[in-house]
């Protein structure tokens, strides 16, 4: 038994065309991966490994010797793939009167944004607050003399064990972010999973709270599009009606009935274990068209104090509220394997990227 990729209707093994919509049928072969790291293609493994000539010593914050040049190379590659020009060991003047300089491990930039990355090869240890405060001080000093959006990233090899929650929250208050080993591995997977640099760039920008506004339109509408993926419950746990992919789509559409939102693309991937489907991964593209006037009115209605303080654009506010609405709907649909606070990837709803055209 299979499912049509066009409408989700069940099909028999001998069917060559969907009996519901006529779409040619072919089985999608996707296996369950015990370790998501195995999703990374060899080309990405090779491209993120620095050549031996780059494994050199040097100084960085606190005059400590670097022992994780490979981490710099990995983050450098991720940001280059996201469309930034990157530079390793970038040097900046810290004090104009004395000429004192500081060095940042990875600098990523484009015409509107600069990202400063400090890399630390920590192994199962709490991050030093001194490193955090030094990075924040350098960024604050640099921002005073520049008009670009400047973002800080503290990248570490250790994985999140809960001990660095305070560091993470403090960094966010200063437009800076903590990328631990788990998240960096996640980004490497996304490079493969999303399939193109444009979508990956938008995904990365969303992780550092940056929104790229579209070109100004004189007429017509803006199409706000967001992509989400999620997993279904196991077919054996789905009760009350037949387990068909279109049941999930219909339930979501029912909740969108009073909203100016459409599902414009849908994809289903069965995950098998021992030749038995254990869950389906569903990937949906949502679109919300709004005229320039609607964008302005919607943003004014939902603008908060921090939006004014941080000078968020109308597009940023519309996009944020749009995401909140879609996530709320998906979390309330029966059959979606969503468990609040779960770290199991099969019990989460994943934001995959946005696009405004």
N, C-alpha and C positions, 0 to 999 in steps of 0.2 A: 504494500500500500504506500502511495506517495501523495504529494500535494502539488498543485499547480502553482508555479511561481508568479503567475499573473493575477489569479483571483483567490488562491488558497483552497480551492475545492479538492477533496480527496479524489485520487485516481487509482485505477487498477494497474497492475504491472504491465499488462498487455496494451494499455492505452497509449497511443502515439500523440493524441491531441486531447486537450482538456474538454470534457463533455459540458463544462459550464461556459467557458469563454472562447474555446478553440485554440488556445495558446499551445504551440508545440511543447511536448513534455520531455524533460530529461532529468535524470536523478542527480541531485547535488551530492557529491561525496565529501563530507566533512566529518572528521573524527574528533572525539573529545580529547583535549590536551591536558594532561595532568599538570604540566608545568608550562605556564604561558610564555616563559622565556624561550621555549622551543619554537615559537612562532617566528622568531627573528631569522630572516634569511641569511645565508652565509655571506652575501655581499655586504650586508650591514655589519656583521661581525668583523669582517675584514676592514671595512672603511672606518670603523670606530677604534681600531687598534693603531696606536701611533707608531710610526717607523722608529727604528732604534736610534736614529739620529736626533729624534726629539726628546729622548729620555735623558735630559740633562738637568743639572742642579740649578738652583736659583733661590732668590729670597722672595718672601711674600709676607703678608700681615704678621706682625709679631717677630719678624726676622727668623722665622722657623724654616727649616729646610723642607722642600717639597718631596714627598714620597709617593704621590699619586698622579704623576703626569698623565697616565692613561685616563684618569677621570676628566682632566682638562680636555683631552682629545675627544672623549665621548660627548661631553657637553658642547664642545665646539662644533662637532659634526651635527648634532641635533639642531642647533641654532642656525647653522648654514643651510640645512635642509629646509628649515622654516623660512628661508628667504632673507636672512641677514648676512651682511658682510661681517666676518669675524677676524679677530686678531688675538694672538696669544701673547701674554706678558706685556700688555699695554701699560705705558707709563704716563702719569699725569702729575702736574704741579699741584701740591697740596697747600702750599703757603706762598702767595705771590711775593711777600716781602723777603722771605728767606730762600725761596727757590726749592724748598723741600718737596720731594716727590713721593708718590706712592705708586705701587704697581698692582694691577689687577690681573688675575689669571686668564680670564677670557673676556674680551669686549665684543659685543655684537651690536651692530647699528644699521639703521636705514635712515632715510631723510627725516623721519619724525620721531624715532625711538632710539634710545641707547640702553643696552642691558649690560650691567657690570656683574660678572660672575666670580665669586671667590670659591675655590675648590679645596676641600679638606678630606684627606684620606683617613677618616675615622673608622675604627672597627669596634662596633658594639660598645660605644661609650657616649656619655652625655657631652653635648656641644658646649664649648667654652663661651661664657657670656662676653668675655673680652673680645673674642673674634666678632661676635654680633655687633657690639657697640662700636668697634673700630670701623667695621663696614658701614654702619649707619652714619657715623661721623664723616667718613670720606664722601659718601653719597650726598649728605646734606650740604657739605661745603661745595661740592661740584655743582649741585642744582642751583645754588645761589648765583652762579655765574653763567648759566645756560638756560635757554628757553625750551629745549627739547624735553620730551617725556623721558625720565631716567628711572630705570627699574633695577633693583638689586636682586641677585640670586645667590644664596649660600648653598652650594652643592656639596653633599657629603656621601661617602660610600656606605655608611652604616644605615641599616634599615630602621624604620619607625618602630620603637618599642614603647612609646608613650612618655618617655622621659623628656622629650624636647618640645612638648606642647607649648610651654611658655615662650620658648625661643620662636617657635613658628608664629604665634599670635603677635608677639612684639615686632617681628619683622614685617608682618602684614600692615601694621599701623604706620610703617615708614615706606610703604610701596616696595617692599622687598619680600622674598619668598624663600622657603626652605624646600630644596629638592633633595630628598633622601634617596638611598640606593634603590628602594622599591619603585619610587616614582620615576627615576631615570630609566629603569628597566621597562616600565610601563610606556614611557615615551618612545623608546626604541621599538617596542611592539607596534605602537600606533603608526610609526613611519611606514610599516609594512601593511598594516590593517587598513588605513585610510586610502592608501594607493596613489595619492598625488600630493605634490608639495603645497598646492593652494589650500586644500582642506586641512593639511597638517599645520600649516602656518596659522590658520584661524583657530585650530585647536590649542596650539601653544599660546597664542595671544590671550585666549580665554583663561588659561591657567595663571597668567600674570595680570589679569584684570585690565586688559587693553582691548578696546573696541575700535576697529577700523571703519569709519563712517563711509558710506557710498558717495559717489559723485552727486552733486546737486542736480536735481531734476527740475526742469521748467514746467513739465506737465506729466500726466500719466500717474503711475503708482509705484511705490516701492514694494518689492516682494521680500518679506522677512522669512527666511528659510532656516530651519534648524533640523539637525539629524540626531536621532536617538536610537540606541539599541538596548535590548533587554532579552531575558530568557523566559520561556514559559515554565510552568510547573511540569512535572513528569506527567505523561498522558494518563498513567494509572491513578493519579491523584485528582484528575479533572472530572468532576461529577456534575450531574444535572443535565448535560447535553453532550452531543458528540464532540470529540476533540478534533476540531478543524481550525486551521489558521484563520479563516475568515470570521470565525466567532470572535476572535480577539479584535480584529479590525472593526467589526460591526459594533462591539462594545465601546471601543474608543470613539468611533464616529457618533454614537449615541450621545456621548458626553461632550462632543464638539458641536452638537446640533445648534446650540444658542451662541456659538462663537464664530467669528469670521475666519475660520481656520480650516484648511483642507489638507488631507493626506495626498501628496502628489507622487510619491514613489514608495514602494514597499518591496522588501526582500526577505526571504525566509531560508534559514539554513538548518537542516536537521543535524543534530549531534548524536552520533551512535556510539554504543559501547557493546561489544560482543554481538554486533549485528542488530541491536535493538535501539530504537530511538529513545533517548533519555531526556532530551529537552530540545526545544527549537530556539535558535537565535533569530530574533526579528529586528529588522533595521528599517526605520520609517523616516521619511522626509516630510516635514510639516511646512506649510506655507501660509503666511498671513499677509495679504495685500493691504496696503494703506496708502492713501493719497498724502501728499506733503502736508496738507492741512490737518488730516487725521493724525499724522505723526506728531504734529505740534500740540494738538488738543490732548491726545493720549498722554504725552510726556508731561504736560502741565498738570494733568489730573493726578499722576503718580509720582511727581517729583517730591522728594523729601529734603530734609535739612542737609544731609551729607551730600546729596546730589548737587545742591547749590554750592556747598563749601568746596567740593572737588570739581566743580564746573563740568559735570557730566553732560554730554550732548543729549539732545532729544532722542537720537537713534540708540544711544546706550541704554537709556531708560526704557524705551519701548522693547528693545531686545531682552533686557533683564526680566521685565514683567511677563513677556511672552514665554521665556524659558520657565519661569515659575509656574505659569498656567499649565503648560504642557506636562511638566514633571508631576504636578499635582494630579492631573487627569490620569497619567500612566500608573501612578502609585495606587490609584483607586479602582483599577480594572481587574476583575476576577480572572485568575489564571496566569497573571504575570507574577513571576517568582521574585517578589520584592519583600525583603525583610529589613526593616530599619536598623541601622548600625551594624549590619552584617558585613564582614570582610570577605565573604564568599562571592567571587565574581559572578556566580550564577544566581545570586539573590540581589543583584544591584541593577539600577537603571543608569545607563551610561550616556552622557552627553558626548556626541561625536563631532560637533562643529556647527558653524553657522555660515550664512551667506546672505548679504543684502544686495539686491540688484534692482 
